[in-house]
């Protein structure tokens, strides 16, 4: 039997009574359609299209490799036969909407909204763009807004979608700016700082606020994002925040001192030529004062270990920063006599020369130790590739020029013989 247009009736409504507009039994209401095999994919495609276009019904959705159930539903809606061999079937959403209104008295948008709210993505994008502009306006009022690192940090947040996630989650970006405005701090415990700036001692202990600030600090210090607790601690301490005064420590050799229990420990260790680790907590137990007029500072423990083996008690005072100087390291150095000479060195890489420049600016008595172009070039032929942002070396401009030209890093260990010779001479003097 046909329906008068040459289409088999079995292709239309007999197998799917839910397609009959009226006068017959319909199983369930329109919301049930999303679970029916013939409707499920079409309604999912319709939802995607409506959300993408802001609710437009004058668009078409297409089903690839349609099932027989899907083919029969589309035939029932359009009244047009579709071949069982068709690889793709398309249908206008306006036709689906008209059919649903005739069958159930509600349109396509109502049917979809009954199962889950429909998003208006164009409207969402407009609203999010306005919100992002508001966030950036807050950021541009920060006191670091004119800094290159600050602009790079914000640009990174835009490019990787972080700024959009900030908007969607409603994170108070003003708090991030308030934290950055208050940095660098004066070697302040992190909970105390967080309470002072944000009225919440735990505000920087975890969560997205902490991550955004840490990412900004990494950009500020031109460092990679930390991958472990020790790297993270060093990054916080680089801007004067102390996450844990027990974790902040410094490795020293032959550092005689006066003042309380820790001063006695340091003096006894120096008399025995034994390296010692001192925590920030210990340094704050009692007033402490180093009793030496000259301090050597290196970056790598291998240098301090070699000095211990080669010189023992004859080595001059040596502090090892193990990378970015900790608050403990700075606290100990600040107890040296005002006229003490601090001979400072780091690896010959961009981070190392940046740390050396910062130390020379921070300590009036600091001078470079084996940090010239003449010290760098002999080992530069086979060094590892220089990574990061080039920086100036004002104590020896030719050093920075040589590093840019060769593009190689030279680690402290390559200068070990010369460094031990310097320490031997200083100890003998």
C-alpha positions as CSV (number, residue, x, y, z in Angstrom):
1,X,0.0,0.0,0.0
2,X,1.2,3.5,-0.8
3,X,0.3,6.9,0.6
4,X,-0.7,8.5,-2.6
5,X,2.8,9.8,-3.4
6,X,4.3,6.4,-4.1
7,X,5.9,6.0,-0.7
8,X,5.3,2.8,1.2
9,X,3.3,3.5,4.3
10,X,5.5,1.2,6.3
11,X,8.3,3.7,5.7
12,X,6.5,6.5,7.5
13,X,4.5,6.0,10.6
14,X,3.4,2.4,11.0
15,X,6.7,1.4,12.6
16,X,7.0,4.7,14.6
17,X,3.6,5.7,16.1
18,X,5.4,8.6,17.9
19,X,5.7,10.3,14.5
20,X,1.9,10.5,14.0
21,X,0.8,14.1,14.6
22,X,-2.5,13.3,16.3
23,X,-5.2,10.8,16.7
24,X,-3.0,7.8,17.6
25,X,-1.2,6.4,20.6
26,X,2.1,8.1,21.4
27,X,4.5,6.5,23.8
28,X,5.6,9.2,26.3
29,X,6.1,12.9,25.7
30,X,8.5,14.8,23.5
31,X,11.3,14.6,26.1
32,X,11.4,10.8,25.5
33,X,12.5,11.3,21.9
34,X,16.1,11.9,22.9
35,X,16.3,8.3,24.0
36,X,14.7,6.8,20.9
37,X,17.3,5.3,18.4
38,X,15.8,7.1,15.4
39,X,15.9,10.5,17.1
40,X,18.9,10.5,19.4
41,X,21.7,11.5,17.0
42,X,19.5,14.0,15.1
43,X,18.5,15.8,18.3
44,X,22.2,15.8,19.5
45,X,23.2,17.4,16.2
46,X,20.3,19.8,16.4
47,X,21.5,20.8,19.9
48,X,25.0,21.4,18.7
49,X,23.8,23.5,15.8
50,X,21.4,25.6,17.8
51,X,24.0,26.3,20.5
52,X,26.6,27.2,17.9
53,X,24.3,29.6,16.0
54,X,22.4,31.1,18.9
55,X,19.1,29.3,18.3
56,X,18.8,29.6,14.5
57,X,16.3,27.1,12.9
58,X,17.2,28.0,9.3
59,X,20.2,25.6,9.3
60,X,20.6,22.0,8.3
61,X,22.0,19.0,10.2
62,X,23.4,15.9,8.5
63,X,23.7,12.3,9.8
64,X,26.4,10.2,8.2
65,X,25.9,6.5,7.8
66,X,22.2,6.7,9.0
67,X,20.5,3.7,10.6
68,X,17.2,2.5,9.3
69,X,15.5,4.0,12.4
70,X,17.0,7.4,11.6
71,X,16.0,7.1,8.0
72,X,12.4,6.3,8.9
73,X,12.2,9.3,11.3
74,X,13.5,11.7,8.6
75,X,11.0,10.3,6.1
76,X,8.2,10.7,8.6
77,X,9.2,14.4,9.2
78,X,9.7,15.4,5.6
79,X,7.2,13.1,3.9
80,X,9.9,12.4,1.3
81,X,11.3,8.9,0.7
82,X,15.0,8.4,1.5
83,X,16.9,5.5,0.1
84,X,18.2,2.9,2.5
85,X,21.5,3.1,0.5
86,X,22.1,6.8,1.4
87,X,25.4,7.4,3.1
88,X,24.3,10.8,4.5
89,X,20.9,12.3,5.3
90,X,20.2,16.0,5.9
91,X,17.2,17.8,7.3
92,X,16.4,21.4,8.1
93,X,15.8,22.2,11.7
94,X,12.8,24.3,10.8
95,X,11.2,21.1,9.4
96,X,11.9,19.3,12.7
97,X,10.5,22.2,14.6
98,X,7.3,22.3,12.5
99,X,6.8,18.5,13.0
100,X,7.3,18.7,16.7
101,X,4.8,21.5,17.1
102,X,2.2,19.6,15.0
103,X,2.8,16.4,17.0
104,X,3.3,17.7,20.5
105,X,2.5,21.4,20.6
106,X,6.1,22.3,21.5
107,X,9.0,23.3,19.3
108,X,12.5,21.8,18.8
109,X,14.1,24.3,21.3
110,X,11.5,23.4,23.9
111,X,12.1,19.7,23.4
112,X,15.9,20.0,23.8
113,X,15.6,22.4,26.8
114,X,13.4,19.9,28.6
115,X,16.4,17.6,29.0
116,X,19.2,20.1,29.5
117,X,19.5,23.9,29.1
118,X,20.5,25.1,25.7
119,X,23.6,27.3,25.6
120,X,23.8,30.4,23.4
121,X,27.4,30.2,22.4
122,X,27.6,33.5,20.5
123,X,26.1,35.2,23.5
124,X,28.4,33.4,25.8
125,X,31.4,34.5,23.7
126,X,30.3,38.1,23.7
127,X,29.7,38.0,27.5
128,X,33.1,36.3,28.1
129,X,34.9,38.8,25.8
130,X,33.4,41.7,27.9
131,X,34.4,39.9,31.1
132,X,37.9,39.3,29.8
133,X,38.3,43.0,29.0
134,X,37.2,43.8,32.6
135,X,39.8,41.4,34.0
136,X,42.5,42.9,31.8
137,X,41.4,46.4,32.9
138,X,42.0,45.3,36.5
139,X,45.4,43.9,35.6
140,X,46.4,47.0,33.8
141,X,45.9,49.0,37.0
142,X,48.5,46.9,38.8
143,X,51.8,48.5,39.7
144,X,53.8,46.1,37.5
145,X,51.7,46.9,34.4
146,X,54.5,48.6,32.6
147,X,56.9,45.7,33.0
148,X,57.8,43.4,30.1
149,X,57.4,40.3,32.2
150,X,53.9,41.4,33.3
151,X,52.8,41.9,29.7
152,X,54.2,38.5,28.7
153,X,52.4,36.8,31.6
154,X,49.1,38.4,30.7
155,X,49.6,37.5,27.0
156,X,50.3,33.9,28.0
157,X,47.0,33.8,30.0
158,X,45.1,35.0,26.9
159,X,46.8,32.7,24.5
160,X,46.3,29.4,26.3
161,X,42.7,30.1,27.5
162,X,43.5,30.6,31.1
163,X,41.9,34.0,31.1
164,X,38.7,32.5,29.8
165,X,38.7,29.9,32.5
166,X,39.2,32.7,35.1
167,X,36.1,34.4,33.7
168,X,34.1,31.2,33.7
169,X,35.0,30.2,37.2
170,X,34.5,33.6,38.6
171,X,37.9,33.7,40.2
172,X,38.6,37.1,41.8
173,X,41.4,38.3,39.5
174,X,41.8,41.4,41.6
175,X,43.2,39.3,44.4
176,X,46.0,38.1,42.0
177,X,46.8,41.7,41.2
178,X,46.8,42.7,44.9
179,X,49.3,39.9,45.6
180,X,51.6,40.9,42.8
181,X,51.3,44.6,43.8
182,X,52.6,43.6,47.3
183,X,55.6,41.8,45.9
184,X,58.5,41.6,46.5
185,X,58.0,41.0,50.2
186,X,60.6,41.3,52.9
187,X,61.3,37.7,53.6
188,X,57.8,37.3,55.0
189,X,56.2,33.9,56.0
190,X,53.6,33.1,53.3
191,X,50.6,32.8,55.7
192,X,51.4,36.1,57.3
193,X,51.7,37.8,53.9
194,X,48.5,36.2,52.7
195,X,46.7,37.4,55.8
196,X,48.1,40.9,55.4
197,X,47.2,41.2,51.7
198,X,44.1,39.1,51.3
199,X,42.8,38.6,54.9
200,X,43.2,34.8,54.5
201,X,46.2,33.0,55.8
202,X,45.6,30.0,53.5
203,X,44.9,32.1,50.3
204,X,48.2,31.1,48.7
205,X,48.4,27.5,50.1
206,X,46.6,25.9,47.1
207,X,44.1,26.4,44.3
208,X,44.0,28.5,41.1
209,X,44.9,31.8,42.8
210,X,48.2,30.3,43.9
211,X,48.8,28.9,40.4
212,X,48.2,32.2,38.7
213,X,50.6,34.1,41.1
214,X,53.2,31.4,40.8
215,X,53.0,31.6,37.0
216,X,53.4,35.4,37.2
217,X,56.4,35.1,39.5
218,X,58.0,32.6,37.1
219,X,57.6,35.1,34.3
220,X,59.0,37.9,36.6
221,X,62.1,35.8,37.5
222,X,62.4,34.5,33.9
223,X,62.3,31.0,35.2
224,X,60.5,27.8,34.2
225,X,57.3,26.8,36.1
226,X,58.4,24.7,39.1
227,X,58.0,20.9,38.8
228,X,58.7,20.0,42.4
229,X,58.4,21.4,45.9
230,X,62.0,22.5,46.1
231,X,61.8,24.5,42.9
232,X,58.5,26.1,44.0
233,X,60.0,27.1,47.3
234,X,63.0,28.7,45.6
235,X,60.6,30.6,43.3
236,X,58.5,32.0,46.2
237,X,61.7,32.9,48.1
238,X,63.0,34.8,45.0
239,X,60.2,37.4,45.7
240,X,60.7,37.4,49.5
241,X,58.0,34.9,50.5
242,X,58.9,32.0,52.9
243,X,56.6,29.0,52.5
244,X,58.4,27.1,55.2
245,X,61.2,28.3,57.5
246,X,62.3,24.8,58.0
247,X,62.5,24.0,54.3
248,X,64.5,27.2,53.6
249,X,68.1,26.3,54.2
250,X,71.6,27.1,53.3
251,X,74.7,24.9,52.9
252,X,77.9,26.4,54.4
253,X,81.5,25.5,55.0
254,X,83.7,27.1,57.6
255,X,81.4,29.9,58.8
256,X,82.4,30.8,62.3
257,X,79.8,32.9,64.1
258,X,78.8,34.3,67.5
259,X,75.3,34.2,68.9
260,X,73.5,31.4,70.7
261,X,73.3,27.7,69.9
262,X,73.5,28.0,66.1
263,X,76.5,30.3,66.4
264,X,78.3,27.6,68.4
265,X,77.3,24.9,66.0
266,X,78.7,26.9,63.1
267,X,82.0,27.7,64.9
268,X,82.5,24.1,65.9
269,X,81.8,22.9,62.4
270,X,84.3,25.4,61.0
271,X,86.9,24.2,63.5
272,X,86.4,20.6,62.2
273,X,86.1,21.6,58.5
274,X,82.7,20.0,58.3
275,X,79.9,21.3,55.9
276,X,76.7,22.2,57.6
277,X,73.1,22.9,56.6
278,X,71.3,25.7,58.5
279,X,67.6,26.4,58.3
280,X,65.9,29.7,58.4
281,X,64.2,28.6,61.5
282,X,67.5,28.0,63.2
283,X,68.9,31.3,62.1
284,X,66.0,33.1,63.7
285,X,66.4,31.4,67.1
286,X,68.9,34.0,68.3
287,X,70.9,36.9,67.1
288,X,73.8,35.6,65.0
289,X,76.9,37.3,63.5
290,X,79.5,35.9,61.2
291,X,83.0,36.6,62.3
292,X,84.8,36.5,59.0
293,X,85.8,39.4,56.7
294,X,85.5,37.6,53.4
295,X,82.8,35.2,52.1
296,X,82.9,33.2,48.9
297,X,79.5,32.2,47.3
298,X,79.1,29.4,44.8
299,X,76.1,27.9,43.1
300,X,76.8,24.1,43.0
301,X,77.4,21.7,45.9
302,X,80.1,20.1,43.9
303,X,82.3,23.1,44.5
304,X,81.7,23.1,48.2
305,X,82.3,19.3,48.4
306,X,85.6,19.7,46.5
307,X,86.7,22.5,48.8
308,X,85.9,20.3,51.8
309,X,88.0,17.4,50.4
310,X,90.9,19.5,49.2
311,X,91.2,22.2,51.9
312,X,89.2,21.1,55.0
313,X,89.7,23.6,57.8
314,X,92.0,25.7,55.6
315,X,89.2,26.7,53.3
316,X,87.7,30.2,53.7
317,X,84.1,30.7,54.4
318,X,82.0,29.3,51.5
319,X,78.2,29.5,51.0
320,X,76.5,27.3,48.4
321,X,73.2,28.7,47.1
322,X,72.2,25.5,45.2
323,X,70.6,27.7,42.5
324,X,68.4,30.6,43.5
325,X,69.6,31.9,46.9
326,X,67.1,30.9,49.7
327,X,65.9,33.3,52.3
328,X,68.1,31.4,54.7
329,X,71.1,32.2,52.5
330,X,70.3,35.9,52.4
331,X,69.6,35.9,56.1
332,X,73.0,34.4,56.9
333,X,74.8,36.7,54.5
334,X,73.2,39.7,56.2
335,X,74.9,38.8,59.4
336,X,78.4,39.3,57.9
337,X,80.3,42.4,59.0
338,X,79.4,45.5,57.0
339,X,82.9,45.7,55.5
340,X,83.0,42.1,54.5
341,X,83.8,41.2,50.9
342,X,81.4,38.8,49.3
343,X,82.9,37.1,46.3
344,X,79.9,35.8,44.3
345,X,79.6,33.5,41.3
346,X,77.1,31.3,39.5
347,X,77.0,29.1,36.4
348,X,77.6,30.8,33.1
349,X,74.0,30.6,31.9
350,X,71.4,33.4,31.6
351,X,69.9,32.5,35.0
352,X,73.3,32.4,36.6
353,X,74.5,35.8,35.4
354,X,71.1,37.3,36.3
355,X,71.5,35.9,39.9
356,X,75.0,37.4,40.0
357,X,73.8,40.8,38.9
358,X,71.0,40.7,41.5
359,X,73.6,39.8,44.3
360,X,75.9,42.6,43.2
361,X,73.0,45.0,43.5
362,X,71.8,43.7,46.8
363,X,75.1,43.5,48.7
364,X,77.3,46.6,48.8
365,X,80.4,44.4,49.5
366,X,79.7,41.9,46.7
367,X,82.1,41.5,43.8
368,X,82.2,38.9,41.0
369,X,84.2,35.8,41.5
370,X,85.5,34.3,38.3
371,X,82.6,35.8,36.4
372,X,84.3,37.4,33.4
373,X,84.5,36.7,29.8
374,X,88.1,35.5,30.3
375,X,86.8,32.9,32.8
376,X,83.9,31.9,30.5
377,X,85.5,31.4,27.1
378,X,88.0,28.6,27.8
379,X,85.1,26.2,28.5
380,X,82.5,27.6,26.1
381,X,83.5,25.4,23.1
382,X,81.7,22.3,24.3
383,X,79.2,23.7,26.8
384,X,75.4,23.0,26.6
385,X,73.1,25.2,24.7
386,X,72.2,28.5,26.3
387,X,68.5,28.7,27.1
388,X,66.3,31.5,28.2
389,X,66.3,35.3,27.8
390,X,69.7,36.9,27.4
391,X,70.6,39.5,30.0
392,X,73.2,42.2,30.6
393,X,76.4,41.7,32.5
394,X,77.2,45.2,33.7
395,X,80.3,44.1,35.7
396,X,81.8,42.8,32.4
397,X,79.8,43.7,29.3
398,X,82.1,41.5,27.2
399,X,80.8,38.5,29.1
400,X,77.3,38.9,27.9
401,X,78.5,39.5,24.4
402,X,80.6,36.4,24.5
403,X,77.7,34.3,25.8
404,X,75.4,35.6,23.0
405,X,78.0,34.9,20.4
406,X,78.9,31.4,21.4
407,X,75.4,30.4,22.6
408,X,76.9,28.0,25.1
409,X,76.5,27.6,28.9
410,X,79.5,26.8,31.1
411,X,78.7,25.1,34.5
412,X,80.8,25.9,37.6
413,X,82.3,22.4,37.7
414,X,84.4,23.3,34.6
415,X,86.2,25.9,36.6
416,X,86.7,23.7,39.6
417,X,90.5,23.7,39.6
418,X,90.7,27.5,39.4
419,X,88.0,27.9,42.1
420,X,89.8,25.6,44.5
421,X,93.1,27.5,43.8
422,X,91.3,30.7,44.6
423,X,90.0,29.3,47.8
424,X,93.4,27.9,48.8
425,X,95.0,31.2,48.3
426,X,92.2,33.0,50.3
427,X,92.5,30.5,53.1
428,X,96.3,30.9,53.2
429,X,96.0,34.6,53.3
